[in-house]
Each structure stands twice: as C-alpha cells, then as structure tokens.
C-alpha cells in the first residue's frame, strides 16, 4: 500500500529537518553565522509543518509557508553573495583568521566546494518544501471537492480522501465524469460510523447543466446480457433493465429503487414506461418518489441468551485475551436484528428474502441481511463460544429455511445478490453446533441433515466442471461459476464500464465478477488473468476459468461429515457409502489435478491454459484439513512456506519449526493486531474490530480496498478471533499457555515525537559545534594576543640588551682610549 499524502508529508518534513541540520554543518566553516540562523529556522519550520499537518489546520500552515519561502530566497541570495566574494575579493582570505592560515589556492577551492554544497542542500530544501506544500495543498482542497460534489454524489460529510481519480468520458455530444475516491480517515472526533479507515466509494454525475440531462443511450440501457442476477417479478426493477440503469445513470443508485414498492411490480413497470423519452433526470426522480418508499425492513432484536460473562470465558488462561473476548461479546447485542412484520406480510413488495429468526448483521450494512454462509459460519463459531446456543441454532434454522425455498444459500438475503452463492459451509455449521449440543443429537441431525443434503446436491448439479486428463479420463471438480452474466445491481456502472474496457466477452466478464463474489474473497488476484494486457488487474478477471483448491476441500469435508453422521449417529450405511465415495473421488481428483509435484503444495487450476496457477494463497495448504500428512507433505509444505517468508513475524520462527508452533504464531500475530485495534488504537482510529486489517502492521489499523467503506463490528472477524482464543487460550497444557505475549500499546503518534527529537538534536549539535568553533576562534585570538605580548616583551628585552651592550661597548672604548693615552 502506498503512503497517503499526509504520511508522505510527515516523512518529507522529518527528512527536511534532518537535511537542514546537516546542511548547517556542511556550510559551517566558510559562511557566517547568518546561515546558521536560517538553517535553524528551517528546523523549526519543518517541525511546525509536522504540527500543522497533524492538526489538519491550513491556518497554522500558511504563515510557515510564507516564512519558509522567504528563508529559501534569502539562502540563495546569500549563497550567491558568498560565492562572489570568494572568487572576486582577494582580501576575504586575509581577513578570515582560519582561512588565512591555509594556502590561498587550497582555501579558495574549499570555499567554492562549500558554496556548491550550499546550493545543492538549499535545492534539496526547496524540493522538500514543494512536496510538503503540494501534500498539504491537496489535503486543504479535499473539502472543496467534496462540497462541490456532495449533492450529486451523496457523499458523507467529513470524509477525507486519500486519492481522487476523476475520469472524463465522452458519449455522443455530451460529457460525464466518473469519480472514484479513497478516503484515509481523519481525526476520531470527525469520524462517523463505517466511514473510517481506507475505503472506496463510486460516485457518478452525468450532468453538465445540473438537473436536466437529455441523454438516453441505448448502448448503456440495453445491455448485451441474457441472465440477470435475480429471478421473479422484481428482477426487472431491482436487478436489470431500464430502472436500475437509469438510477445509476442519474446518480440515484443509493435511493432508487427504494426499499419497498408502493404498488405491485407490474404497476411500477407500467408507470416507468409511461415517462416520455428521452428520459429526464427530474422526471426519473419523480418516478422514484411516486413508486418507492424508503422504509427500514429490519429492527433491533433482543438476544435472550446473551450473557455479559459467558461461562466458557472462565477457561481463558491469558488476561489480555480474556479482556478482548469480553469486549467482543459486548458487540453482539448491538448487531442483532430481525425483520419487521410487514416484510413477512408483504413479501412481494420488498426486495429481500425474509427469514423467521433474529440474526447478527454487519455493522454499516443495516440495509442488507448478508446471510452468506462464510460470514454465518464464522459468526456462529463466535456465538457458540459465547454460550449463545439459541441464537446460533436460530441462524441454522434461518439457513435451513432458505434452503427449503432455494436449494442453495445465496450471497445475501437482498434480491440483488440472490443468484450467486457463497462457500458451502452449512454442513460444517451443523458439525460445530453438534459438538456442543446437549440435547437429543439424533433428532437434531434429522432436522438439519436433509437441508445439508439439498445444498450439496445443488452444488453437484450447478457448480461442477469436467476436466479432461491424458488417457481420456475425466475428473469432476467444483468451481465458483455464478449463473448470471449481467452487471451487478449494487455496482452497476463500474461493472458496465470495466466490462466494456476489458476486451473480453462482456457476459463472461460480468459472470466472472459475480463468481468472484461467490467465493467470499471478492476481487482477489486469484481470479485475475496471469498474462495479457489486463494481467493481474480487475479488467482481466476470469473466475469462471479457475478451479479453486479451497472450494473442493470444503466439498470433501462436507461429504465426509455427512458420511460420519449417517453411519455413527443414524446408522444409514447406504448414505455413508454414497458420501464416502463422493469424498474419495473428489480428494483423489484434488491430488491428481491440483497437487504440484515439485513443491508438494496445491494450486488453483486454469481451465484455459490447462496449467496450475502458481501464486501463493492460503488455499495452497487447505488440503491439510483432510489429514493429508502422509508422503512427507507437512515437512515439504513448511519448507515451502518458510521459503516464501510467510512466517516472518517479529518473534521469528520457533526453533523446531513445528506445525503447532507456526499455527500458534500465526494466530497470535492476528490476535495481536485485533487486540491493538480494539484496546490500543493508533491516533485517529476509534477502538473497533474491523472487517479487514493491514497485516503489514500489528497496530490494528484497518485494511483498505474493495467496493464499500471498510466495516466495523464485522461478524466474521468477531467469530474468527473468538475461535482462535478458544483454540489457543483455553487449554491447560504448557505449550498453549502464555507462550506469546500480546504486545502493549502499538506504535502511534511516534512520528511527531521523532520529528521533535530530531529538531532538538540538530539544534543541540549546531550549538555544540558553534560553541567549539567560537572557542577555537577565541583560542586563536588569545594565542595571537600572547604572541604579540611575548613579541613586545622580547623586543623590549632586546632593546635593553642592545642599549646595555652599547653602553658596555662605549665604556670599553672609553677605557681603551684612556689606557692608550
């Protein structure tokens, strides 16, 4: 992840302060004290810039910009002056007591070098100043951009964009703009809800003149796709067709279609077709207001089995882990919802699939039920650890209710996401609940296993692919392959645009987009093309060409789980043999097609190139869940992971490199990150559990990217963290207890302290060096004075001696003349 402008500005300001202090030393011997003062001013100015950036205050920043501009101008003027006198003023060398001691040629060369260094460092100062200025100028201008676009683009106020990409597009004789923004977040007191961290919102405005747009392009509204994302009477309103296209075209996608129809679906479609063409923005807005309501279809629900201190938490051996578990447990009541009664009574008027029991939503998605199995599975694990068995069973019953009507569990209860699935984990949810269930287990299994069988039968019928192998054999494996081939209604415009730009068959592209959402990973590079113009980018997505390792492992686990249930609990040998055979065949196919003989790890398979896609993903080791420990798999896999640096944590790799140690260390690293984000968040971040994290750091900062703002209180994070705590911190053996200490408060706000320390350090160094220099000057002056004094004394003595000798000589001459007389 690239640094944000704010982070760049901090770093540049620090480097600028360091360079200003260093340049003072470089300029020291051959320029006067004036430049020491200016360089010191630079240090102070850079420190002030850090403070101004930290406070996000243009008022603080403006005077510093003016002072720094003046300082740079003065430095260049003074550099030119020094260079001039050094070259053209010979008396300069005789008047400088230090330079006068040198050979004039040597001194002149050193002065010239000093001036060149002076120019160079001043230029560096100027460059740093301009970078900081541009960074702050961008921050200052963001609010203006948002205010201009707020009404048209439905921006939440006070979002601080990290980047802004404005693309101008031409269509016919009109122009429209597609604006994509990434916001990095601002101070905690200005944040609100899910608009925190690093997130992306897709905003569109197609109007050059405001309210009137005389555009109705057939290529935009009549798409070349044949299978919409949903079925039924509501599909032409909420999933595909003119209404969903117009809502994105005119920028009403957040409010139209609304959450409830005022009339029967047929009447709404007739009303829409009654509007004249070309469609007008105001006319479409009126249609939305007359035919849809904005009403909530969910309401808060009481979790009757929630306990403030779950009994199982008494087994947690680590104090900090227990504290975090208690905090996570406090989140569940805030996220509990159930459908309002009107949804059950008027199902045809709402674009949702209702379920009978309460459930836990994802914070920030209060308009979505989001009942996908991946989230539901991890969430259920957390609920079980929190002693909330009634709520967890209610979720199972909700899934069974959905399977009764659809034969599969969709990505979400919202109709716009209903024709794509999620990873098949319902059977594993049954297994985990079965493990802790105290009632009649046979009756429990008889209630839920038919739904599990129905789901797996749907996957066998709708999500398998035959792969031809040498010798004419064919292997049956599973892949994510959504039936729809139209743009997704929740991101219609971008899907449409990227599909047109991709160069692929648009139906294949849009289907691969939906298939990526089926995986629960969304737009991972696992699904992107490896070669070609759009390699490793979303424009090159080809999910439908990939046979994923993890999905096939899930299916083997499901088959083996069902086989065990039917034999051990229900005594049904025929079904035991049926599911055991399916598991054996699929596991053999995984090892034949996906196992790489060189590294002994498993890779996704590309149906188009008929080769393994040898990139690293956690799925590469998923088959270990099937207890494939023979043939030295574990040892070779550990070597492979260590060679990639996967376990390069702060504490290093345990000496023996054992699998248990590495698993524990991986879990601890993640738990440290979540703990710091919840208990000791860095400045500017609220204390939250995030949907995703930036794993390059352990300070708990949120992750980034994706199609919606990064979410808080996310069910799968809560569940995964609680499951890790249960696995690694509720054991009594020495290996699992207190082996890892969760780090204390993470690195935060240190950059400002570093800046202050650097400025103080350089100021002190300047003072010491200048003191030493002045001392040397005083010593030289003193030596020169005493030399003069000694010279004067000696001169007096010599004069006296001469006079004395002269007197002696005169006396001797007088005596000689007297004697001769």
DAVEN-V933421 format. One record per residue. N is the residue number from 1. SS is DSSP state (a for helix, b for strand, c for the rest). OMEGA is omega as a letter, one per 40 degrees, with the letter a starting at -180 (* if undefined). Layout:
# DAVEN-V933421
n->N ss->SS omega->OMEGA
n->N ss->SS omega->OMEGA
This chain:
# DAVEN-V933421
n->1 ss->c omega->i
n->2 ss->c omega->i
n->3 ss->c omega->i
n->4 ss->c omega->i
n->5 ss->a omega->i
n->6 ss->a omega->a
n->7 ss->a omega->i
n->8 ss->a omega->a
n->9 ss->a omega->i
n->10 ss->a omega->a
n->11 ss->a omega->i
n->12 ss->a omega->i
n->13 ss->a omega->i
n->14 ss->a omega->i
n->15 ss->a omega->i
n->16 ss->a omega->i
n->17 ss->a omega->i
n->18 ss->a omega->a
n->19 ss->a omega->i
n->20 ss->a omega->i
n->21 ss->a omega->a
n->22 ss->a omega->a
n->23 ss->a omega->i
n->24 ss->a omega->i
n->25 ss->a omega->a
n->26 ss->a omega->a
n->27 ss->c omega->a
n->28 ss->c omega->a
n->29 ss->c omega->a
n->30 ss->c omega->i
n->31 ss->c omega->a
n->32 ss->c omega->a
n->33 ss->a omega->i
n->34 ss->a omega->a
n->35 ss->a omega->i
n->36 ss->a omega->i
n->37 ss->a omega->a
n->38 ss->a omega->i
n->39 ss->a omega->i
n->40 ss->a omega->i
n->41 ss->a omega->i
n->42 ss->a omega->i
n->43 ss->a omega->i
n->44 ss->a omega->a
n->45 ss->a omega->i
n->46 ss->a omega->i
n->47 ss->a omega->i
n->48 ss->a omega->i
n->49 ss->a omega->i
n->50 ss->a omega->i
n->51 ss->a omega->a
n->52 ss->a omega->i
n->53 ss->a omega->a
n->54 ss->a omega->a
n->55 ss->a omega->a
n->56 ss->c omega->a
n->57 ss->c omega->i
n->58 ss->a omega->a
n->59 ss->a omega->i
n->60 ss->a omega->a
n->61 ss->a omega->a
n->62 ss->a omega->i
n->63 ss->a omega->i
n->64 ss->a omega->i
n->65 ss->a omega->a
n->66 ss->a omega->i
n->67 ss->a omega->a
n->68 ss->a omega->i
n->69 ss->a omega->i
n->70 ss->a omega->a
n->71 ss->a omega->i
n->72 ss->a omega->i
n->73 ss->a omega->a
n->74 ss->a omega->a
n->75 ss->a omega->i
n->76 ss->a omega->i
n->77 ss->a omega->a
n->78 ss->a omega->i
n->79 ss->a omega->i
n->80 ss->a omega->i
n->81 ss->a omega->a
n->82 ss->a omega->i
n->83 ss->a omega->a
n->84 ss->a omega->a
n->85 ss->a omega->i
n->86 ss->a omega->a
n->87 ss->a omega->a
n->88 ss->a omega->a
n->89 ss->c omega->a
n->90 ss->c omega->a
n->91 ss->a omega->a
n->92 ss->a omega->a
n->93 ss->a omega->a
n->94 ss->a omega->a
n->95 ss->a omega->i
n->96 ss->c omega->a
n->97 ss->c omega->a
n->98 ss->c omega->a
n->99 ss->a omega->a
n->100 ss->a omega->i
n->101 ss->a omega->a
n->102 ss->c omega->i
n->103 ss->c omega->a
n->104 ss->a omega->i
n->105 ss->a omega->i
n->106 ss->a omega->a
n->107 ss->a omega->a
n->108 ss->a omega->i
n->109 ss->a omega->a
n->110 ss->a omega->i
n->111 ss->a omega->i
n->112 ss->a omega->i
n->113 ss->a omega->i
n->114 ss->a omega->a
n->115 ss->a omega->i
n->116 ss->a omega->i
n->117 ss->a omega->i
n->118 ss->a omega->i
n->119 ss->a omega->a
n->120 ss->a omega->a
n->121 ss->a omega->i
n->122 ss->a omega->i
n->123 ss->a omega->i
n->124 ss->a omega->i
n->125 ss->a omega->a
n->126 ss->a omega->i
n->127 ss->a omega->i
n->128 ss->a omega->i
n->129 ss->a omega->a
n->130 ss->a omega->i
n->131 ss->a omega->i
n->132 ss->a omega->a
n->133 ss->a omega->i
n->134 ss->a omega->i
n->135 ss->a omega->a
n->136 ss->a omega->i
n->137 ss->a omega->i
n->138 ss->a omega->i
n->139 ss->a omega->a
n->140 ss->a omega->a
n->141 ss->a omega->a
n->142 ss->a omega->a
n->143 ss->a omega->i
n->144 ss->a omega->i
n->145 ss->a omega->a
n->146 ss->a omega->a
n->147 ss->a omega->i
n->148 ss->a omega->a
n->149 ss->a omega->a
n->150 ss->a omega->a
n->151 ss->a omega->a
n->152 ss->a omega->a
n->153 ss->a omega->i
n->154 ss->c omega->a
n->155 ss->c omega->i
n->156 ss->c omega->a
n->157 ss->c omega->i
n->158 ss->c omega->i
n->159 ss->c omega->a
n->160 ss->c omega->a
n->161 ss->b omega->i
n->162 ss->b omega->i
n->163 ss->b omega->i
n->164 ss->b omega->a
n->165 ss->b omega->a
n->166 ss->b omega->a
n->167 ss->b omega->i
n->168 ss->b omega->a
n->169 ss->b omega->i
n->170 ss->b omega->i
n->171 ss->b omega->a
n->172 ss->c omega->i
n->173 ss->c omega->a
n->174 ss->b omega->i
n->175 ss->b omega->i
n->176 ss->b omega->a
n->177 ss->b omega->i
n->178 ss->b omega->a
n->179 ss->b omega->i
n->180 ss->b omega->a
n->181 ss->b omega->i
n->182 ss->b omega->a
n->183 ss->b omega->a
n->184 ss->c omega->i
n->185 ss->c omega->i
n->186 ss->c omega->a
n->187 ss->c omega->a
n->188 ss->a omega->a
n->189 ss->a omega->i
n->190 ss->a omega->a
n->191 ss->c omega->i
n->192 ss->c omega->i
n->193 ss->c omega->a
n->194 ss->c omega->a
n->195 ss->c omega->a
n->196 ss->c omega->i
n->197 ss->c omega->a
n->198 ss->c omega->a
n->199 ss->b omega->a
n->200 ss->b omega->i
n->201 ss->b omega->i
n->202 ss->b omega->a
n->203 ss->b omega->a
n->204 ss->b omega->i
n->205 ss->b omega->a
n->206 ss->c omega->a
n->207 ss->c omega->i
n->208 ss->c omega->a
n->209 ss->c omega->i
n->210 ss->c omega->a
n->211 ss->c omega->a
n->212 ss->c omega->i
n->213 ss->c omega->a
n->214 ss->c omega->a
n->215 ss->c omega->i
n->216 ss->c omega->a
n->217 ss->c omega->a
n->218 ss->a omega->a
n->219 ss->a omega->i
n->220 ss->a omega->a
n->221 ss->a omega->i
n->222 ss->c omega->a
n->223 ss->c omega->i
n->224 ss->c omega->i
n->225 ss->c omega->a
n->226 ss->c omega->a
n->227 ss->c omega->a
n->228 ss->c omega->a
n->229 ss->c omega->i
n->230 ss->c omega->a
n->231 ss->c omega->i
n->232 ss->c omega->a
n->233 ss->c omega->a
n->234 ss->c omega->a
n->235 ss->a omega->a
n->236 ss->a omega->i
n->237 ss->a omega->a
n->238 ss->a omega->a
n->239 ss->c omega->a
n->240 ss->c omega->i
n->241 ss->c omega->a
n->242 ss->a omega->a
n->243 ss->a omega->a
n->244 ss->a omega->i
n->245 ss->a omega->a
n->246 ss->a omega->a
n->247 ss->a omega->i
n->248 ss->a omega->a
n->249 ss->a omega->a
n->250 ss->c omega->i
n->251 ss->c omega->i
n->252 ss->c omega->a
n->253 ss->c omega->a
n->254 ss->c omega->a
n->255 ss->c omega->a
n->256 ss->c omega->e
n->257 ss->c omega->a
n->258 ss->c omega->a
n->259 ss->c omega->i
n->260 ss->b omega->i
n->261 ss->b omega->i
n->262 ss->c omega->a
n->263 ss->c omega->i
n->264 ss->c omega->a
n->265 ss->a omega->a
n->266 ss->a omega->i
n->267 ss->a omega->i
n->268 ss->a omega->i
n->269 ss->a omega->i
n->270 ss->a omega->i
n->271 ss->a omega->a
n->272 ss->a omega->a
n->273 ss->a omega->a
n->274 ss->c omega->i
n->275 ss->c omega->a
n->276 ss->c omega->i
n->277 ss->c omega->e
n->278 ss->c omega->a
n->279 ss->c omega->i
n->280 ss->c omega->a
n->281 ss->a omega->a
n->282 ss->a omega->i
n->283 ss->a omega->i
n->284 ss->a omega->i
n->285 ss->a omega->i
n->286 ss->a omega->i
n->287 ss->a omega->a
n->288 ss->a omega->a
n->289 ss->a omega->a
n->290 ss->a omega->a
n->291 ss->a omega->a
n->292 ss->b omega->i
n->293 ss->b omega->i
n->294 ss->c omega->a
n->295 ss->c omega->i
n->296 ss->c omega->i
n->297 ss->c omega->i
n->298 ss->b omega->i
n->299 ss->b omega->i
n->300 ss->b omega->a
n->301 ss->c omega->i
n->302 ss->c omega->i
n->303 ss->c omega->a
n->304 ss->c omega->a
n->305 ss->c omega->a
n->306 ss->c omega->i
n->307 ss->c omega->a
n->308 ss->c omega->i
n->309 ss->c omega->a
n->310 ss->c omega->a
n->311 ss->a omega->a
n->312 ss->a omega->i
n->313 ss->a omega->i
n->314 ss->a omega->a
n->315 ss->a omega->a
n->316 ss->c omega->a
n->317 ss->c omega->a
n->318 ss->c omega->a
n->319 ss->a omega->a
n->320 ss->a omega->i
n->321 ss->a omega->i
n->322 ss->a omega->i
n->323 ss->a omega->i
n->324 ss->a omega->i
n->325 ss->a omega->i
n->326 ss->a omega->i
n->327 ss->a omega->i
n->328 ss->a omega->i
n->329 ss->a omega->i
n->330 ss->c omega->a
n->331 ss->c omega->a
n->332 ss->a omega->a
n->333 ss->a omega->a
n->334 ss->a omega->a
n->335 ss->a omega->a
n->336 ss->b omega->i
n->337 ss->b omega->i
n->338 ss->b omega->a
n->339 ss->b omega->i
n->340 ss->c omega->a
n->341 ss->a omega->a
n->342 ss->a omega->i
n->343 ss->a omega->i
n->344 ss->a omega->a
n->345 ss->a omega->a
n->346 ss->c omega->a
n->347 ss->a omega->a
n->348 ss->a omega->a
n->349 ss->a omega->a
n->350 ss->c omega->i
n->351 ss->c omega->a
n->352 ss->b omega->i
n->353 ss->c omega->a
n->354 ss->c omega->i
n->355 ss->c omega->a
n->356 ss->c omega->a
n->357 ss->c omega->i
n->358 ss->c omega->a
n->359 ss->b omega->a
n->360 ss->b omega->a
n->361 ss->c omega->i
n->362 ss->c omega->a
n->363 ss->c omega->a
n->364 ss->c omega->i
n->365 ss->c omega->a
n->366 ss->c omega->i
n->367 ss->c omega->a
n->368 ss->c omega->i
n->369 ss->c omega->i
n->370 ss->c omega->a
n->371 ss->c omega->i
n->372 ss->c omega->a
n->373 ss->a omega->a
n->374 ss->a omega->i
n->375 ss->a omega->a
n->376 ss->a omega->a
n->377 ss->a omega->a
n->378 ss->a omega->i
n->379 ss->a omega->a
n->380 ss->a omega->i
n->381 ss->a omega->i
n->382 ss->a omega->i
n->383 ss->a omega->i
n->384 ss->a omega->i
n->385 ss->a omega->i
n->386 ss->c omega->i
n->387 ss->c omega->a
n->388 ss->c omega->a
n->389 ss->a omega->i
n->390 ss->a omega->i
n->391 ss->a omega->i
n->392 ss->a omega->i
n->393 ss->a omega->i
n->394 ss->a omega->i
n->395 ss->a omega->i
n->396 ss->a omega->a
n->397 ss->a omega->i
n->398 ss->a omega->i
n->399 ss->a omega->i
n->400 ss->a omega->i
n->401 ss->a omega->i
n->402 ss->a omega->a
n->403 ss->a omega->i
n->404 ss->a omega->a
n->405 ss->a omega->a
n->406 ss->a omega->a
n->407 ss->c omega->i
n->408 ss->c omega->i
n->409 ss->c omega->a
n->410 ss->b omega->i
n->411 ss->c omega->a
n->412 ss->c omega->i
n->413 ss->c omega->i
n->414 ss->b omega->a
n->415 ss->a omega->a
n->416 ss->a omega->i
n->417 ss->a omega->a
n->418 ss->c omega->a
n->419 ss->c omega->i
n->420 ss->c omega->a
n->421 ss->b omega->i
n->422 ss->c omega->a
n->423 ss->c omega->a
n->424 ss->c omega->a
n->425 ss->c omega->a
n->426 ss->a omega->i
n->427 ss->a omega->i
n->428 ss->a omega->i
n->429 ss->a omega->i
n->430 ss->a omega->a
n->431 ss->a omega->a
n->432 ss->a omega->i
n->433 ss->a omega->i
n->434 ss->a omega->a
n->435 ss->a omega->a
n->436 ss->a omega->a
n->437 ss->c omega->a
n->438 ss->c omega->a
n->439 ss->c omega->i
n->440 ss->c omega->a
n->441 ss->a omega->i
n->442 ss->a omega->i
n->443 ss->a omega->i
n->444 ss->a omega->a
n->445 ss->a omega->i
n->446 ss->a omega->i
n->447 ss->a omega->a
n->448 ss->a omega->a
n->449 ss->a omega->i
n->450 ss->a omega->i
n->451 ss->a omega->i
n->452 ss->a omega->i
n->453 ss->a omega->a
n->454 ss->a omega->i
n->455 ss->a omega->a
n->456 ss->a omega->i
n->457 ss->a omega->i
n->458 ss->a omega->i
n->459 ss->a omega->i
n->460 ss->a omega->a
n->461 ss->a omega->a
n->462 ss->a omega->a
n->463 ss->c omega->i
n->464 ss->b omega->i
n->465 ss->b omega->i
n->466 ss->b omega->a
n->467 ss->b omega->i
n->468 ss->b omega->i
n->469 ss->c omega->i
n->470 ss->c omega->a
n->471 ss->c omega->i
n->472 ss->c omega->i
n->473 ss->c omega->i
n->474 ss->b omega->i
n->475 ss->b omega->i
n->476 ss->b omega->i
n->477 ss->b omega->a
n->478 ss->b omega->i
n->479 ss->c omega->i
n->480 ss->c omega->a
n->481 ss->c omega->a
n->482 ss->c omega->a
n->483 ss->c omega->a
n->484 ss->c omega->i
n->485 ss->c omega->i
n->486 ss->c omega->i
n->487 ss->c omega->i
n->488 ss->c omega->a
n->489 ss->a omega->a
n->490 ss->a omega->i
n->491 ss->a omega->a
n->492 ss->a omega->a
n->493 ss->a omega->a
n->494 ss->a omega->i
n->495 ss->a omega->i
n->496 ss->a omega->a
n->497 ss->a omega->a
n->498 ss->a omega->i
n->499 ss->a omega->i
n->500 ss->a omega->a
n->501 ss->a omega->a
n->502 ss->c omega->a
n->503 ss->c omega->i
n->504 ss->c omega->i
n->505 ss->c omega->a
n->506 ss->a omega->i
n->507 ss->a omega->i
n->508 ss->a omega->a
n->509 ss->a omega->a
n->510 ss->a omega->i
n->511 ss->a omega->i
n->512 ss->a omega->i
n->513 ss->a omega->i
n->514 ss->a omega->i
n->515 ss->a omega->i
n->516 ss->a omega->i
n->517 ss->a omega->i
n->518 ss->a omega->a
n->519 ss->c omega->a
n->520 ss->c omega->i
n->521 ss->c omega->a
n->522 ss->c omega->a
n->523 ss->c omega->i
n->524 ss->c omega->i
n->525 ss->a omega->i
n->526 ss->a omega->a
n->527 ss->a omega->a
n->528 ss->b omega->i
n->529 ss->c omega->a
n->530 ss->c omega->a
n->531 ss->c omega->i
n->532 ss->c omega->a
n->533 ss->c omega->a
n->534 ss->c omega->i
n->535 ss->c omega->i
n->536 ss->c omega->i
n->537 ss->c omega->a
n->538 ss->a omega->i
n->539 ss->a omega->a
n->540 ss->a omega->a
n->541 ss->b omega->a
n->542 ss->c omega->a
n->543 ss->a omega->a
n->544 ss->a omega->i
n->545 ss->a omega->a
n->546 ss->b omega->i
n->547 ss->b omega->a
n->548 ss->c omega->a
n->549 ss->a omega->a
n->550 ss->a omega->i
n->551 ss->a omega->a
n->552 ss->a omega->i
n->553 ss->a omega->i
n->554 ss->a omega->a
n->555 ss->a omega->i
n->556 ss->a omega->i
n->557 ss->a omega->i
n->558 ss->a omega->i
n->559 ss->a omega->a
n->560 ss->a omega->i
n->561 ss->a omega->i
n->562 ss->a omega->i
n->563 ss->a omega->i
n->564 ss->a omega->i
n->565 ss->a omega->a
n->566 ss->a omega->a
n->567 ss->a omega->a
n->568 ss->a omega->a
n->569 ss->a omega->a
n->570 ss->c omega->i
n->571 ss->c omega->a
n->572 ss->c omega->a
n->573 ss->a omega->a
n->574 ss->a omega->i
n->575 ss->a omega->i
n->576 ss->a omega->a
n->577 ss->a omega->a
n->578 ss->a omega->a
n->579 ss->a omega->i
n->580 ss->a omega->i
n->581 ss->a omega->i
n->582 ss->a omega->i
n->583 ss->a omega->a
n->584 ss->a omega->a
n->585 ss->a omega->a
n->586 ss->a omega->i
n->587 ss->a omega->i
n->588 ss->a omega->i
n->589 ss->a omega->i
n->590 ss->a omega->a
n->591 ss->a omega->i
n->592 ss->a omega->a
n->593 ss->a omega->a
n->594 ss->c omega->a
n->595 ss->b omega->i
n->596 ss->c omega->a
n->597 ss->c omega->a
n->598 ss->c omega->a
n->599 ss->c omega->a
n->600 ss->c omega->i
n->601 ss->c omega->a
n->602 ss->b omega->i
n->603 ss->c omega->i
n->604 ss->b omega->a
n->605 ss->b omega->i
n->606 ss->b omega->a
n->607 ss->c omega->a
n->608 ss->c omega->a
n->609 ss->c omega->a
n->610 ss->c omega->i
n->611 ss->b omega->i
n->612 ss->b omega->i
n->613 ss->b omega->a
n->614 ss->c omega->i
n->615 ss->c omega->a
n->616 ss->c omega->i
n->617 ss->c omega->i
n->618 ss->a omega->a
n->619 ss->a omega->a
n->620 ss->a omega->a
n->621 ss->a omega->a
n->622 ss->a omega->a
n->623 ss->a omega->i
n->624 ss->a omega->i
n->625 ss->a omega->i
n->626 ss->a omega->i
n->627 ss->c omega->i
n->628 ss->c omega->a
n->629 ss->c omega->i
n->630 ss->a omega->i
n->631 ss->a omega->i
n->632 ss->a omega->a
n->633 ss->a omega->a
n->634 ss->a omega->a
n->635 ss->a omega->a
n->636 ss->a omega->i
n->637 ss->a omega->i
n->638 ss->a omega->i
n->639 ss->a omega->i
n->640 ss->a omega->a
n->641 ss->a omega->i
n->642 ss->a omega->i
n->643 ss->a omega->i
n->644 ss->a omega->a
n->645 ss->c omega->a
n->646 ss->c omega->a
n->647 ss->c omega->i
n->648 ss->c omega->i
n->649 ss->c omega->a
n->650 ss->c omega->a
n->651 ss->c omega->a
n->652 ss->c omega->a
n->653 ss->c omega->i
n->654 ss->c omega->a
n->655 ss->c omega->a
n->656 ss->c omega->a
n->657 ss->c omega->a
n->658 ss->c omega->a
n->659 ss->a omega->i
n->660 ss->a omega->a
n->661 ss->a omega->a
n->662 ss->a omega->i
n->663 ss->a omega->i
n->664 ss->a omega->a
n->665 ss->a omega->i
n->666 ss->a omega->i
n->667 ss->a omega->a
n->668 ss->a omega->i
n->669 ss->a omega->i
n->670 ss->a omega->i
n->671 ss->a omega->i
n->672 ss->a omega->i
n->673 ss->a omega->a
n->674 ss->a omega->i
n->675 ss->a omega->a
n->676 ss->a omega->i
n->677 ss->a omega->a
n->678 ss->a omega->a
n->679 ss->a omega->a
n->680 ss->c omega->a
n->681 ss->c omega->i
n->682 ss->c omega->a
n->683 ss->c omega->i
n->684 ss->c omega->i
n->685 ss->c omega->i
n->686 ss->c omega->i
n->687 ss->c omega->a
n->688 ss->c omega->i
n->689 ss->c omega->a
n->690 ss->b omega->i
n->691 ss->c omega->a
n->692 ss->c omega->a
n->693 ss->b omega->i
n->694 ss->c omega->a
n->695 ss->c omega->i
n->696 ss->c omega->a
n->697 ss->c omega->i
n->698 ss->c omega->a
n->699 ss->c omega->i
n->700 ss->c omega->i
n->701 ss->c omega->a
n->702 ss->b omega->i
n->703 ss->c omega->a
n->704 ss->c omega->i
n->705 ss->c omega->a
n->706 ss->c omega->a
n->707 ss->c omega->i
n->708 ss->c omega->i
n->709 ss->c omega->i
n->710 ss->c omega->a
n->711 ss->c omega->i
n->712 ss->b omega->i
n->713 ss->c omega->a
n->714 ss->c omega->a
n->715 ss->a omega->a
n->716 ss->a omega->i
n->717 ss->a omega->i
n->718 ss->a omega->a
n->719 ss->a omega->a
n->720 ss->a omega->a
n->721 ss->a omega->i
n->722 ss->a omega->i
n->723 ss->a omega->i
n->724 ss->a omega->i
n->725 ss->a omega->i
n->726 ss->a omega->a
n->727 ss->a omega->a
n->728 ss->a omega->a
n->729 ss->a omega->i
n->730 ss->c omega->i
n->731 ss->c omega->a
n->732 ss->c omega->a
n->733 ss->c omega->a
n->734 ss->c omega->a
n->735 ss->c omega->a
n->736 ss->c omega->a
n->737 ss->c omega->i
n->738 ss->c omega->i
n->739 ss->c omega->a
n->740 ss->c omega->i
n->741 ss->c omega->i
n->742 ss->c omega->a
n->743 ss->c omega->a
n->744 ss->c omega->a
n->745 ss->c omega->a
n->746 ss->c omega->i
n->747 ss->c omega->i
n->748 ss->c omega->i
n->749 ss->c omega->a
n->750 ss->a omega->a
n->751 ss->a omega->i
n->752 ss->a omega->i
n->753 ss->a omega->i
n->754 ss->a omega->i
n->755 ss->a omega->i
n->756 ss->a omega->a
n->757 ss->a omega->i
n->758 ss->a omega->a
n->759 ss->a omega->i
n->760 ss->a omega->a
n->761 ss->a omega->a
n->762 ss->a omega->i
n->763 ss->a omega->i
n->764 ss->a omega->i
n->765 ss->a omega->i
n->766 ss->a omega->a
n->767 ss->a omega->a
n->768 ss->a omega->a
n->769 ss->a omega->i
n->770 ss->a omega->i
n->771 ss->a omega->i
n->772 ss->a omega->a
n->773 ss->a omega->i
n->774 ss->a omega->i
n->775 ss->a omega->i
n->776 ss->a omega->i
n->777 ss->a omega->a
n->778 ss->a omega->i
n->779 ss->a omega->i
n->780 ss->a omega->i
n->781 ss->a omega->i
n->782 ss->a omega->i
n->783 ss->a omega->i
n->784 ss->a omega->i
n->785 ss->a omega->a
n->786 ss->a omega->i
n->787 ss->a omega->i
n->788 ss->a omega->i
n->789 ss->a omega->i
n->790 ss->a omega->i
n->791 ss->a omega->i
n->792 ss->a omega->i
n->793 ss->a omega->i
n->794 ss->a omega->i
n->795 ss->a omega->i
n->796 ss->a omega->i
n->797 ss->a omega->a
n->798 ss->a omega->i
n->799 ss->a omega->i
n->800 ss->a omega->i
n->801 ss->a omega->a
n->802 ss->a omega->i
n->803 ss->a omega->i
n->804 ss->a omega->i
n->805 ss->a omega->i
n->806 ss->a omega->i
n->807 ss->a omega->i
n->808 ss->a omega->i
n->809 ss->a omega->i
n->810 ss->a omega->i
n->811 ss->a omega->a
n->812 ss->a omega->i
n->813 ss->a omega->i
n->814 ss->a omega->i
n->815 ss->a omega->a
n->816 ss->a omega->a
n->817 ss->a omega->i
n->818 ss->a omega->a
n->819 ss->a omega->a
n->820 ss->a omega->i
n->821 ss->c omega->*
